[in-house]
Amino acid sequence: MGKLQEFEITFDQKKEVYTPGESISGAVTFKLDEALQCKAVKINCNGFCGVTSKVNDTAWTAEEQYFNSTVSVADKGTLKQGKHTFPFKFLIPESAPTSFEGSYGRIVYRVRAFIDTPRFVKDYNTEKAFYLIRFLNLNELPDIWGTCSSAVKQQFTYMLVKTGTVDLKAQCDRKGYTPDQIIQVLVNIHNQSGKTTGNVAASLMQRVTYETKRPTHDVKTIVEVAGGVVKAGKELEWKEQIIVPPLPRSSLAGCDLIKIEYYVKVSLKSPDVMLTLPIHIGNVSLDEKLHPSKQADPPSSAAAEDTQASTPNISPTLPPRPAPKPAPRHRMSSHNSPSAPPAEGHQGAEGGTQLNDVFPNKRQSQLVSPNAFSYAPGLFFAQNQQHNGPGTVPSGPPGTTAPYPPENGPSSMPTPLILPPDYSTSSYPQGPPAGPSKG
């Protein structure tokens, strides 16, 4: 580097992950082995998005900038031999979107430092990236409550002349999830043909759309679980679970060039029938206390309290009232009118039994492709993670997030921050897939 022996940028407290509205501060340090003439020393902080239609190409076809701030920390003059340190501080705008790196575009944030020298003298510069996480609270999304369901009927021909019909229905237990939560998938298949179907499968899909002149759709299968077949003339039910791994959040609020969507795809191999269930992936999980139906409960409970409060005023005038209680009749009443909780527990037990009877050859492992997480650096996946039980948390390097959560873990807390990963290659873009079916 000639006269310049060291040139680096450091962030205070070695922090590299920030949120919109925060300040990023640190220092630029360089060491000279002899005096250096300079026109200025400048520090710049910027954030931008670039997209392209070619995989891993940085010749952007479209760009947008979120902020670009520059400060001059030294004027024209001579920098003496030795070590120089210049502190800096920048404010990150509230509207800045989450960092992201994909095959056809990226959202990047960085701090850069420049030493401008006189003409014919080499200029010096360095840069350091930082990551921005914008939280997505699922409770704030419209129409987020309730289940997500869809149905499709497929008619097909087999043995050249025979025709048959398959009815496929599927449902997710909710419309929004956070990493480490479990998607409960319920599938009903009615095979009204004389031919056994192929295996049923449920997949968690990610679709990233890059807004170029001709939008590029990058579709990945994140997780896939597979079941058995449905014999001719049978109607069967299949229940399965998908663990949500660490993923970028749905949408990219503040960014107009990149859009992230997630959906669960349920399909049969034969006949070729498929449906989709759109879902959201966020940072803050759904809180059942905020459910609209829950918020309607307090008035009724208050009314009940008023009723109970009025009862003691009457009871003192009837001291012998407890004695004539018809005990046998009360016991018969409670026996003949079971409450809702036992009924639900009974149904759950039946559901578990039916699963084993329906698909005895079902593969229970959750198949995860490591290549699907090239955009989320810092993730750790054990080679044989499918053998880990749901309560096993694989160990990994510091800062990693385990794909399998401990049982009964807190669901309302914000999920761990997921840093954008290093740039990597992927397959060329696919054509626009069929849009998610609405239930």
Helices and strands as residue ranges (DSSP letters): E 4-11, G 12-14, E 17-18, E 23-32, E 36-38, E 40-51, E 62-74, E 77-79, E 82-91, E 100-101, E 105-116, E 124-132, G 138-140, E 148-158, E 162-172, E 176-177, E 182-191, E 200-210, E 216-226, E 235-243, E 258-268, E 273-281, G 288-290, H 292-295, H 297-314, G 315-317, H 327-336, H 340-358, E 363-368, G 370-373, G 385-387
